[in-house]
Amino acid sequence: MAVTEVEGPPPSEAPPARRGLFRYNSPLAQVSLLGLICFCCPGMFNALSGLGGGGQVDNATADNANTALYACFAVFGVLGGAAHNLLGPRVTLLIGALTYPLYAGSFLYYNHHASQAFPVTAGALLGAGAGFLWAAQGAIMTSYPTPNRRGTYISLFWCLFNLGGVLGGILPFAFNYHRDPSKPASVNDGTYIGFMAFMLAGAALTVLVLPPSRIVRDDGTKATRVTFSSPATEGAEILKLFANWKMLLVLPAAWGSNFFYTYQFNNVNGALFSLRTRGLNNVFYWAAQMVGSAGIGYFLDFGFASRRKRGFFGVVIVAVLGTAIWGGGLANQLKYNHGKLADPIDFKDGRRYAGPFVLYFSYGLLDAMFQSLIYWIIGALANESQILSRYVGFYKGVQSAGAAVAWQVDLHKTPYMTQLAVNWGLMTFSYPLLALLVFLAVKDEDSSVSSVEDGKENALHHQEKTCEKEEDIVNMCKINVRKLKKRPKPEVDQAEGDSPPQPPAKPGLLRCNSPLAQVSLIGLVCFCLPGMYNALNGLGGGGQVDHTVADNANTALYACFAVFGVLGGAVHNLLGPRTTLFLGSLTYPLYVAAFLNYNHRPGSQVFPIIAGALLGVGAGFLWAAQGAIMTSYPPPNRRATYISLFWCIFSLGSVLGGLLPLSLNYRRGSKVASVNDSTYIAFMSMMLVGVALTLLFLPPHKIVRDDGSRTTMVTHSSAATEAAEILRLFADWRMLLVLVPAWGSNFFYTYQFNNVNGALFTLRTKGLNNVIYWGAQMLGSLGLGYLLDFAFPSRRKRGLVGVAVFAVLGTAIWGGGFANQLRYTDDGKWPGDRLIDFKDGRRYAGPFLLYCSYGLLDAMFQSLIYWILGALTNDAQILSRYAGFYKGVQSAGAAVSWQVDFHKTPLMTQLVVNWVLITVSYPLLALLVFLAVKDEDSSVSSIEDGKDNKGRKLSAPTSFH
C-alpha cells in the first residue's frame, strides 16, 4: 500500500520554515524544478511539433504518430493521477520523461528509413509517458503552493516550460537556415539530435524531485499530510470522476484545449511559411505563451479581493481575446485553401509576413491564457493533492482524446475552414461552462474549497479538517499578537522600515501601485532601452566592422555617464522617477540613429560621438532611477528576488535583441560586414516603445506593499542638499569599498564584446552568441538572487556565501578565458585567419561556452552589488544616491576600457587587468557585508543613515530597523 499526501494545516502552531541552502524543499524550488523538467521534455516536444509534421515535409507520419500518442494519452492521462498517488512524483515523472527522447529519436530514424512503424510505436509510448508526467505535474503545481498564490506559481511554471519551446524553436531555425526557403524540406539530423539531448537532460532532472512529505512552505506549514491509497481506491475514485459535475463542466474546455494544435502547427505555421521561418515563428509562439501565462496568472492572484470575481473576469478576458484572435484567424484563412503555399512566406518578406506572424503569435498567447485559467480553476476546487492529481489526470486525459481526434481530422484532409470553425466553436462553448463552474464551485476565500464535494470524495478527513482549521485560526492569532508586542514604537519621522503597522493592501486591478508591478515595469523599460543597447553593443563595434567609431562613441558615453551617473541620484530625488526615466530614455534611440547614419556616411564620427555623450547623460538618469526603484520598493527580505526579476526581464531584451542581427544578417555567412539598416531600425523601434513605457510610472508615495506598508516616507529635497550629500559619498567608507567592484563591473564588456565575440565569430554567430549570453544572465541572476534571499536565516551569512560563490565561479571562468586567449594572437586573429561559425562543431563549442559563462558571471556580479547596496539602508533617497554613485564609477571604468581597446592594448593585458579587478573585488565586498550588513532583513545602519541625512530624526543612535 503506497503512501500519498493531502494538504492540511498542522495540528499545532507551526514555526516558519528553516532555510536550508537554497531551501530545496520549498514549493518554489520544486515548482521551478518541475518547470525545468518540462522545459526539456514537453517544451522541446512542442517546439518539434510546432514545425508542422514533426519537421517532415509530409504530415502523414506525424499525424499517425500523434494520433497514437494522444489516444494513449487519453487513457493514461486519466490513470496518471492514480499512478502518481501510488508511486509518488519522482518515479512517475521519471517513467514519463524517458519516453520523450524515444519519440524524437523515431523521427531521426524516419529521416533515413521512411517507415512509420517506429514513429507510431514511439508516439504510443509517449502517450503513456506523457499521461504520467502531466498528472504528476498538475498535482505538484496545484497543491504545493499556498492557495492564494496558485496563479503566480502556475505562471512561473508556464514561463519555464514555454521557454523550452522558445529555445527549442531556435534549433531548427539555426540548423536549417542555409536551406533554400522556396524548397520544402524535412529538418536535418542535427535538429533531432539537439532535441534528444535536451530531453535526456530533463529525464535526469526528475531524480531531483523530493517526496511530497518533505515539502514545507515558507510559513512552516506542510504542503501535504500523509494518508494511504491503494489500487482499488484509486480505481473507484477515477470512475467517480466521470459522474462528477465539476469535471463534466470542464470537459468541453479540456477537449478543445489541445484540439487546435493540429490546425495551428500543420495548417498555419506548416502550410504558410518556409522551413527556417517556422522555427523562428515557434520562438515567438512559445514566448507569447510566457507573456500570456504571466499576465493571466498575475490577474488571477491579484486582480480583485474576491477570488470568485477574479475567476469570472479571467474567463471574460480569455473570451474577449479568444473571439478577437479566432476572428483574425478566419480573416487569414479566407486567403488560402487546403495545401501548402507554392511560394512559402519567409520572414524577410516584410508586410506579407507581418499579418500571419502576428496571428500565429496571438494563437500562442491565447493557448497559455486558456490553459492557465483551467489549471487555476481546477486548483480552486480542492486543496488535497490526491483529489487534484485525479482532476488534472482527467483534464489531461480528455484533452488528449480531443488531440487524438484532431490529428486524424487533419490526416483525412478535412478542409482548413472546417477545422478553424470547429476549434473556434469548441472554445466559445467552453467560456460559459467555465464561468458557471467558477460561480458554483469557487469560493471567495482563497483557502476555501468546496467542502461538500470534497467531503463526498474524502469523508474520513472532513471532521478532522474542521477542527484543525479552527485550531489554526487560534494559533495564527497568538503568533500575530506576539509579533505586535515585539515591534518597536514608531517615531514621527523614521525611515520607511519603521512605519507603523498597516492593514494589508487591497488588491486592485493588477495592483499597479505594488512594488511587483513597478519593478516589472522598470524591467520592461530596460528590456527596450539598455537591453537593446547591450544587444547592439554585444556585436562588437556597435555592429560596425571597424571598432574605432564605437570605441570613441562609447568613450564619450561612459565619460558623461561617470559624471551624470553620480548626479543621477540627485536628479531622481528632485524630479521623481517618471520624469527622470523619461529624460534618460529619449537618448537611447538617438544613439542607434547615429550608427544608422554612419552606415551611409562612413568616416564621419561626429554624430555617433555626440549621441554617445548624450546617451551618457540619459543613462546616468535612467540607471539612478532604476537603482532607487529596485532597491527601495521591495520588502527588505525579498530584495534579491526582485533584483532577479528585474535582471531577467532586462536581459530578455538582450536575448531577443540578439535575434535581430542574427535573423536580419543571416545571409552574410562568414563575410566580414557591418549590420544592415534594418537591424538599426528594429533596435530604434523597440527603444521608442521603452520611452512610452516610462510615462506609466507612479510617484513613490503611491507605492504600497502587500502588507500595507509604504515603500518610502515623503520628504523634501533641494539642489543644495543633494549636492552636499553627493560630495559626502566620496568620503563614505562604504562607497569606497564599493569603488573597485563598481569600476570593474563594466570594464570587461569591451574585452568580451570586441575581443572575444567580435574577434572570433562570424557576423550571424555574434548575434546567436548574444542570445545565449544574455540568456545566461537570466540564469545567473535567478540563481544568486535565490541564494541571497533564502539560503540562510542570517542575512549577513547569505551575503558572505554569495560573495564566496561568485568568487569561485569568477576564478574558474576567467581562468578559462586565459586558456582561450592563449589560442589566438594579440591582433585578434584566430589561427588560420578564419572566423568561427556556429556550424563549426567542436571548434565553436569551447569559445561559445566561455562567452556564455562571461554572461552568467556578469549578472551574478551586478546582482550581488545591487543586493549589498540595498542592504545598507531602506531610505529611498539614500539608495538613489548610492545607485547613482555605483553607476557613475562603473561608467568611468567603462570609459577608460573603451580607450584601452581603441589604443590597441594587447588582448592578454586586457584580460589580466579585468581578472585582477574582479579578484580584488571579492575581499572588499566580503568586508562590506561583514561590517555593514546586519543579520535582520529589515535592518539598516541607522548611524550611517543619520550621517547621510542629518536633518532627519532617528529613533536611537544605535537602533536598527
Disulfide bonds with the S-S distance in Angstrom:
none
